Amino acid sequence: MPLIPEEPQIHESAQGPRATPASGRTAPTPRPVPGPRSVAPSRPGRPGPPRPTPPVQRAPRDPAAVKPGPPAPAAAAAAPQVQLIPASAEGALDAAEEAVDLLLESGRAPGEVLVVTTGEPHPWATHELSFGEASYWAQHDARDDVFYLDAASVGRAAERPVVVVAVNGGPASAAATALPLAHSRAGALLIVCGDPQQINAVLGAGL
């Protein structure tokens, strides 16, 4: 008789562990939820909805990588401004000198200004060239002061923030060659002193 009460106790204990494996089975059921990512290739239907979201995040990354586009407008924005100062061929150099004085008074450093002449060279250039081209161009490279040169040498000049061109005579080809080159050497501002009709004929609407 004492064995009979023990048997139900054994059955209850047996049911207890069976309940535990049942709970253990419920535990593996949530585990397959993260698992479907590896099973995603076998079940394209279920992972389909979550997949559209990641491609949307990749899309902004692609345009972010396409940053070479903005530099183009930046380059366009860097185009120098052009100012025209009407002057005769005889007064173009004086007008250029006045423009340089105003630039320096406004805070421009002398080394930021380049002056080009299409006719007679500036007296400073004539004086410095008398000591040889080596010392003359050494001053250009030093960028310590305003540098003066003639139209034929503009192609050799380096870029400076401001370029002032005095259309003070010379052959028409001199202005036609010097003005576009001067524009390419001006980082921020191009000032042209001379006959407006002649200058507009050379520059046209390209600027």
Buried (B, 14 or more C-beta within 10 A) or exposed (E): EEEEEEEEEEEEEEEEEEEEEEEEEEEEEEEEEEEEEEEBEEEEEEBEEEEEEEEEEEEEEEEEEEEEEEEEEEEEEEEBEBEBBBBBBEBBBBBBBBBBEEBBEEEBBEBBBBBBBBBBBBEBBEEBBEEEEEEBBEBBEEBEEBBBBBBBBBEEBEEBBBBBBBBBBBEEEBBBBBBBBBBBBBBBBBBBBBBEEBBEEBBEEEB
